[in-house]
Amino acid sequence: MRFASLGSGSEGNGLVVEAGTTRVLMDCGFGLADSMARLARLGLQATDLAGIVVTHEHSDHIGGVGRLARKHKLPVWLTAGTLAMAQDLDGVAVQTIDSHAAFVVDGLEIQPYPVPHDAREPVQFVFGDGKHKLGVLTDTGCSTPHIEAMLAGVDALVLECNHDVTMLENGPYPVSLKRRVGGRFGHLENGQAAALLDKLKHDKLQCVMAAHVSRKNNTDALAQRALAQVLNCADEDVRVACQTAGFDWIEL
């Protein structure tokens, strides 16, 4: 099992998870040509994908899903709430999912789980191949006992470190947006991410990737430092998913 990012941040998100010959794209917030170029960087074509799973309806996650799915006849899985708010999915083979029920796409078991975020029915996912599990958590304003239970025991974790509290407070966003981002239905800040990681760390945890790092309200160094203190490693040992290049394949 391995995974790689097309890019991570407010300008677009996409994560590819592979188990054997099965490859699933989680979210696609990029234009069609850009999506194809980002897939090619990973040695993939859209036709190599078994489909797309969607976390929620915000454009940086769903904006490119319709075009990519239509052009390459890819099925799309998403919650009924996300479907109700989605646009540009005409002509797409859509399958609605229960936010608490696992489903299987060829060689991948995919477990959605609900998260507190300002969308209609947002979820995140845990991916498994029967041997390893990858947990993904971004776009959530706070942790919950259910989130902690869903991510317990994962072998790898892609974890949101969206903002630094001080940078957000003193940054360029209007007050209303600061409240939205920093609220319990917004995005995780570095300290919240570190506190959650502290509850989840265990001997089998191979990789933690900081993701959805804000360009205006955070820095890679601050995110790395927050997670490294929990993992008892050097700051530079914590990898960060960047907006432009995501990250290359990581194998479990």
C-alpha positions in Angstrom: 0.0 0.0 0.0 1.3 3.5 -0.8 0.0 7.0 -1.1 0.9 10.4 -2.6 -0.4 13.9 -2.8 -1.3 16.0 -5.8 -1.3 19.1 -3.7 -2.6 20.3 -0.3 -4.0 23.6 0.7 -6.7 26.2 0.1 -5.9 26.3 -3.7 -6.6 22.6 -4.3 -6.3 19.2 -2.7 -5.9 15.6 -4.0 -4.5 12.4 -2.5 -3.9 9.1 -4.3 -4.1 5.9 -2.4 -2.9 2.6 -4.0 -3.3 -1.0 -2.9 -2.0 -3.5 -5.4 -3.5 -2.4 -8.8 -6.3 -0.4 -7.1 -5.8 3.4 -7.1 -8.4 5.8 -5.6 -8.2 9.6 -5.7 -9.4 11.4 -2.6 -10.7 14.8 -3.7 -9.7 16.9 -6.7 -9.6 20.6 -6.4 -7.6 21.3 -9.6 -8.5 22.1 -13.2 -8.5 19.2 -15.7 -5.2 19.9 -17.3 -3.5 20.6 -13.9 -5.0 17.4 -12.5 -3.6 15.4 -15.4 -0.2 17.0 -15.0 -0.1 16.3 -11.2 -1.1 12.7 -11.8 1.7 12.4 -14.5 4.2 13.6 -11.9 3.3 10.5 -9.9 3.6 8.3 -13.0 -0.2 8.0 -13.4 -2.9 8.7 -15.9 -6.5 9.3 -15.0 -7.4 5.9 -16.5 -5.3 4.3 -13.8 -7.8 5.4 -11.2 -10.7 3.2 -10.0 -12.6 6.3 -8.9 -12.8 9.4 -6.7 -13.9 9.7 -3.1 -15.0 13.2 -2.0 -14.8 14.6 1.5 -17.0 17.7 1.1 -18.3 20.3 -1.3 -15.8 23.1 -0.9 -14.2 24.0 -4.2 -10.7 23.2 -3.2 -11.8 19.6 -2.7 -14.5 19.1 -5.3 -13.9 21.8 -7.9 -12.2 19.4 -10.4 -14.0 16.2 -9.7 -16.8 16.6 -12.3 -14.6 17.3 -15.2 -12.1 14.6 -14.4 -14.8 12.0 -13.7 -16.8 12.8 -16.8 -13.9 12.8 -19.2 -12.5 9.5 -17.9 -15.8 7.8 -16.8 -14.7 7.5 -13.2 -17.2 6.7 -10.5 -17.5 9.2 -7.6 -18.4 8.3 -4.0 -19.7 11.0 -1.6 -22.3 11.6 1.1 -25.8 12.6 0.4 -25.3 15.9 2.0 -22.2 16.6 -0.1 -24.1 15.6 -3.2 -26.9 18.0 -2.4 -24.5 20.9 -2.3 -22.3 19.8 -5.2 -22.2 21.4 -8.6 -20.9 20.2 -11.9 -21.6 16.5 -11.4 -24.1 16.1 -14.3 -23.3 12.9 -16.2 -21.1 11.5 -13.5 -21.7 8.0 -12.0 -22.3 9.0 -8.4 -22.6 6.6 -5.5 -23.8 8.0 -2.1 -22.1 6.7 1.0 -23.1 6.4 4.7 -20.7 8.5 6.7 -20.3 5.6 9.2 -20.2 2.6 6.9 -17.1 1.2 5.2 -17.2 0.3 1.6 -14.8 -1.5 -0.8 -13.3 -0.4 -4.1 -11.5 -3.4 -5.5 -8.4 -3.9 -3.3 -9.1 -1.0 -0.9 -11.4 -0.8 2.1 -12.5 2.7 2.7 -14.0 3.8 6.0 -15.5 7.3 6.0 -16.1 9.1 9.3 -17.9 12.4 10.0 -15.9 15.5 11.1 -17.0 19.0 12.4 -16.5 21.4 9.5 -18.7 24.1 7.9 -20.1 21.9 5.1 -23.3 19.9 4.7 -22.1 16.4 5.5 -18.3 16.4 5.6 -16.3 13.2 6.1 -12.7 12.1 6.2 -11.4 8.6 5.4 -9.3 5.7 6.7 -7.9 3.5 3.9 -6.9 -0.1 4.4 -5.6 -3.0 2.4 -6.0 -5.7 5.0 -2.4 -5.2 6.3 -1.9 -1.4 6.7 -4.2 1.6 7.4 -3.8 5.2 6.3 -5.7 7.8 8.2 -6.5 11.2 6.7 -7.8 14.2 8.7 -8.0 17.7 7.3 -10.8 20.3 7.2 -12.0 19.8 10.8 -12.3 22.5 13.4 -11.6 20.3 16.3 -11.0 16.7 17.3 -13.7 14.4 18.8 -13.7 11.1 20.6 -15.0 9.5 17.4 -12.2 10.9 15.3 -9.7 9.6 17.8 -11.3 6.2 17.7 -11.3 6.1 13.9 -7.6 7.1 13.7 -6.4 4.8 16.5 -3.8 2.3 15.3 -3.2 3.7 11.8 0.2 3.0 10.2 0.3 6.5 8.6 -1.5 9.7 9.1 -2.0 12.8 6.9 -2.9 15.4 9.5 -4.1 19.0 9.1 -1.9 21.7 10.5 -3.8 24.6 9.0 -2.8 27.6 11.0 -0.8 29.1 13.8 -3.1 30.9 16.3 -0.9 34.0 16.5 -0.4 34.3 12.8 -4.1 33.9 12.2 -5.0 36.5 14.8 -2.5 39.1 13.4 -2.9 38.1 9.7 -4.7 39.7 6.8 -8.1 37.9 7.0 -11.2 39.8 8.0 -12.5 39.1 11.4 -15.4 37.0 10.1 -13.0 34.7 8.2 -10.6 34.5 11.2 -13.5 33.3 13.3 -14.6 30.8 10.7 -11.1 29.3 10.2 -10.3 29.3 14.0 -13.7 28.1 15.1 -14.8 24.5 16.0 -16.2 24.0 12.4 -13.1 25.5 10.7 -9.6 24.1 10.5 -7.1 22.5 13.0 -4.3 24.8 14.3 -0.8 23.5 15.0 -1.4 23.0 18.7 -4.7 21.1 18.2 -3.0 18.8 15.6 -0.1 18.1 18.0 -2.5 17.3 20.9 -4.4 14.9 18.7 -1.2 13.3 17.5 -0.1 12.8 21.1 -3.2 10.7 21.7 -2.7 8.7 18.5 1.1 8.0 18.4 2.1 4.4 18.9 5.0 2.1 18.0 3.6 1.1 14.5 3.0 4.6 13.3 5.4 4.9 10.4 4.7 8.3 8.9 3.0 11.5 9.8 2.5 14.1 7.1 1.5 17.7 7.9 -1.2 18.9 5.4 -3.4 21.8 4.4 -0.9 24.2 5.8 -2.0 27.8 5.2 0.3 30.0 3.2 -0.9 33.2 5.0 -1.5 31.9 8.5 1.2 29.3 9.1 4.7 28.2 8.0 6.1 24.8 7.3 8.6 25.3 10.1 5.9 26.0 12.7 3.9 23.0 11.7 6.9 20.7 11.7 8.0 22.0 15.1 4.6 21.3 16.7 4.5 17.7 15.4 8.2 17.0 16.0 7.9 17.8 19.7 5.2 15.1 20.0 7.2 12.6 17.9 10.5 13.3 19.7 12.2 13.8 16.4 14.0 16.6 14.6 11.8 19.2 13.0 13.1 18.5 9.5 12.1 14.8 9.9 8.4 15.8 9.8 7.3 16.1 6.1 4.9 18.7 4.8 2.4 18.3 2.0 2.9 21.4 -0.1 0.4 23.2 -2.3 2.3 23.1 -5.5 3.9 19.6 -5.5 2.0 17.7 -2.7 4.4 14.9 -1.9 5.7 11.8 -3.7 4.8 8.2 -3.1 5.2 6.9 0.5 5.1 3.2 0.9 3.8 1.3 3.9 
